[in-house]
Amino acid sequence: MAAGVLFDYEALTTRELRALSALNDSKQHTAEARERLYPLVMHSAAKVVVVSRCVRGIDTRGLHKTNLAALRDAVRGVTAGLAGEVLCLLDGFAVAEFEHPQRAIVDGDATSAAIAAASIVAKVTRDRFMHLADARHPGWEFAEHVGYSTPSHREAIQRLGVSPLHRMSFQSLAYQQLAL
């Protein structure tokens, strides 16, 4: 998942600005805290775009290239229709073939409210998707591990094989030990 968030800071109330100060690197928040921040972001943002890519596309193009393309498409969606020069802040990586100036900020979700908000939106969307996947593909415990390689996830793959949601190109050391 990749997300882009645009804030119109001039249109935000003092209360909304104060509430947005709770934003931080999404990995620093619990899943419950991210769920509480999500409606705040959605209410305060002028525009939000979320982009997801399918497993087969990731396996074909590779995870990094696919992630950068999804990030580009999310930020392109957020900036669509904006007039004039818009500086786009991106978390960690610049994207190719992009029509606006950009600044890649390492650990950007710890320093930029917009990047932190996009990170929250992407993770909450991913977690919600994984909960739906858990109901549709029982046994792999997607709701528990939300896509991370955990011992119970690896055990489920060993027991059940891979689901249609598993990337076959994943090169985790933990996965290399499994007979897929």
Secondary structure, DSSP 8 states (H G I E B T S, - for coil): -EEEEE--GGGS-HHHHHHHTT---GGGS-HHHHHHHHHHHHHH-SEEEEE---HHHHHHH-HHHHHHHHHHHHHHHHHTT--S---EEEES---SS-SS-EEEETTGGGT-HHHHHHHHHHHHHHHHHHHHHHHHSTTS-HHHHTTS--HHHHHHHHHH---TTS-TT---HHHHTS--
